[in-house]
Amino acid sequence: MAQDYTGYTKILLSYDIIPETQESYFQFMLGEMVPAVQRLGLGMAEAWHTAVGNYPLRLVVFVGESEEAVEQVLASPEWDDYETRLQHYVTNYTRRVVPFRDRFQF
């Protein structure tokens, strides 16, 4: 039986990793940001890498059970800190909040 995702919301983070920060970026994301965002109540749903084409190199997707839950996380000082720190490792950063669709979203 498929899960009902009615009301769920996604945060889409897209960006290019600065080549000289790649190792530090991976350590930060896997060791700090992802666990912190999970503690705040969101799940990491997807991570995409662009191999070909004129698109951001990375797309990371976090999911919350409601728009209110996502907005609460985005308003937190912890999110602000991690988002600011992420931007030290990346360029062309964008963040979008979208209703959950059970398919690829960009």
C-alpha positions in Angstrom: 0.0 0.0 0.0 1.4 3.4 -1.0 1.9 6.1 1.6 -0.4 9.1 1.5 1.7 12.2 1.2 -1.2 14.6 1.3 -0.1 17.8 2.9 3.6 17.0 2.8 6.0 19.7 1.7 9.4 19.6 0.0 12.4 22.0 0.4 14.5 21.9 -2.8 18.0 23.1 -2.5 20.0 23.4 -5.8 23.5 24.6 -6.2 27.0 24.1 -7.7 29.7 22.9 -5.4 32.8 25.1 -5.4 35.5 22.6 -6.7 38.1 23.5 -4.1 35.7 23.0 -1.2 34.3 19.6 -2.3 35.8 17.5 0.5 34.8 20.0 3.2 31.3 20.3 1.6 30.8 16.5 1.9 32.0 16.5 5.5 29.7 19.4 6.3 26.6 18.0 4.6 26.9 14.4 5.8 28.4 15.1 9.2 26.5 18.2 10.2 23.7 19.6 8.1 21.7 16.5 7.2 21.7 15.1 10.8 20.8 18.6 12.1 17.9 19.0 9.7 16.7 15.6 10.6 16.8 16.5 14.3 14.7 19.6 13.4 12.0 17.2 12.0 12.6 17.0 8.3 13.6 13.9 6.4 16.2 13.9 3.6 14.3 12.4 0.7 16.6 12.8 -2.3 20.0 13.9 -3.5 20.6 14.3 -7.3 23.8 15.0 -9.2 23.7 16.5 -12.7 26.0 14.6 -15.0 25.1 16.3 -18.3 23.3 19.6 -19.1 23.2 23.2 -18.0 21.6 22.7 -14.6 22.9 23.0 -11.0 25.3 20.3 -10.1 23.4 19.2 -7.0 19.7 19.0 -6.0 19.0 18.1 -2.3 15.4 17.5 -1.2 14.2 17.6 2.4 10.6 16.6 3.3 8.3 17.7 6.1 4.9 16.3 7.0 3.2 19.7 6.5 3.8 23.2 5.1 3.7 24.5 8.7 6.4 22.0 9.8 8.6 23.1 7.0 8.0 26.8 7.7 8.8 26.3 11.3 12.2 24.7 10.4 13.0 27.5 7.9 12.2 30.1 10.6 14.6 28.5 13.1 18.0 29.9 14.0 19.5 26.5 13.4 18.3 26.3 9.8 19.6 29.8 9.2 23.0 28.9 10.6 23.3 25.7 8.5 22.0 27.4 5.3 24.5 30.2 5.8 27.3 27.7 6.3 26.3 25.7 3.3 26.7 28.7 1.1 30.4 28.9 2.0 30.8 25.7 -0.1 28.5 26.4 -3.0 27.5 28.9 -5.7 24.3 29.5 -7.6 22.3 28.5 -4.5 18.5 28.5 -4.6 15.9 27.2 -2.2 12.3 26.4 -3.1 9.4 25.2 -1.0 6.9 23.2 -3.0 4.0 20.8 -2.3 5.1 17.2 -2.2 4.7 15.3 -5.5 5.8 11.6 -5.6 8.1 12.2 -8.5 11.2 14.3 -9.5 10.7 18.0 -8.8 13.1 20.8 -9.7 
